[in-house]
Amino acid sequence: QSKGKKPLFVQLVLDNIWSLYEAVTKRDKEKIEKIVTSLGLKIGARESRHADPKVHLNAICSQWLPISDAVLSMVCNKLPSPLDITPERVEKLMCVGARTFDSLPPETQELKNAFMKCSSEGTAPVIVFVSKMFAVDAKALPHNKPR
């Protein structure tokens, strides 16, 4: 960077995204057409003529870099296999708050084995895990609080 060279990520990813963004916001039809044809995209006439450039940008990006595919592949590649879960972790996931696993009804405790097997058989119980995340200011996290 000291010699004016850009990092590889900037050269290959960010510059291309920024170039597309500038072309769409400045309504440079020639550059947009060149980008769309080079990427092999099919943008509808409705999106191309729309008054809001965000609609046109969204139409291009949703075909070029679909966020759903990127997130799904990242989840598949980075998250550990559910088959590798430990029994202690299953118990922790099944218990809410201060409850212990032993205090759960016997029917619920029997789901632990099914949870660990992740079986897709027709007779296997269907288990759904619902998680809710809350946005918290970084200063409120325990490791960031002043002592």
Contacts in CASP RR format, 6 or more apart in sequence:
PFRMAT RR
TARGET T0000
AUTHOR 0000-0000-0000
METHOD contacts of the structure
MODEL  1
QSKGKKPLFVQLVLDNIWSLYEAVTKRDKEKIEKIVTSLGLKIGARESRH
ADPKVHLNAICSQWLPISDAVLSMVCNKLPSPLDITPERVEKLMCVGART
FDSLPPETQELKNAFMKCSSEGTAPVIVFVSKMFAVDAKALPHNKPR
1 7 0 8 1.000
6 15 0 8 1.000
19 31 0 8 1.000
19 35 0 8 1.000
20 35 0 8 1.000
20 57 0 8 1.000
20 60 0 8 1.000
20 61 0 8 1.000
20 64 0 8 1.000
21 57 0 8 1.000
22 28 0 8 1.000
23 31 0 8 1.000
23 32 0 8 1.000
23 35 0 8 1.000
24 32 0 8 1.000
24 53 0 8 1.000
24 56 0 8 1.000
24 57 0 8 1.000
24 60 0 8 1.000
25 53 0 8 1.000
25 57 0 8 1.000
27 53 0 8 1.000
32 56 0 8 1.000
32 60 0 8 1.000
35 60 0 8 1.000
36 43 0 8 1.000
36 60 0 8 1.000
39 60 0 8 1.000
39 63 0 8 1.000
39 64 0 8 1.000
41 60 0 8 1.000
41 63 0 8 1.000
41 64 0 8 1.000
42 63 0 8 1.000
43 56 0 8 1.000
43 59 0 8 1.000
43 60 0 8 1.000
43 63 0 8 1.000
44 59 0 8 1.000
47 55 0 8 1.000
47 56 0 8 1.000
47 58 0 8 1.000
47 59 0 8 1.000
48 56 0 8 1.000
48 59 0 8 1.000
50 56 0 8 1.000
82 118 0 8 1.000
83 116 0 8 1.000
83 117 0 8 1.000
83 118 0 8 1.000
85 115 0 8 1.000
85 116 0 8 1.000
87 112 0 8 1.000
87 116 0 8 1.000
90 112 0 8 1.000
90 115 0 8 1.000
90 116 0 8 1.000
91 101 0 8 1.000
91 112 0 8 1.000
93 115 0 8 1.000
93 129 0 8 1.000
94 101 0 8 1.000
94 104 0 8 1.000
94 108 0 8 1.000
94 111 0 8 1.000
94 112 0 8 1.000
94 115 0 8 1.000
95 101 0 8 1.000
95 104 0 8 1.000
101 109 0 8 1.000
101 112 0 8 1.000
102 109 0 8 1.000
111 125 0 8 1.000
111 127 0 8 1.000
114 124 0 8 1.000
114 125 0 8 1.000
114 127 0 8 1.000
115 127 0 8 1.000
117 124 0 8 1.000
138 144 0 8 1.000
139 145 0 8 1.000
END
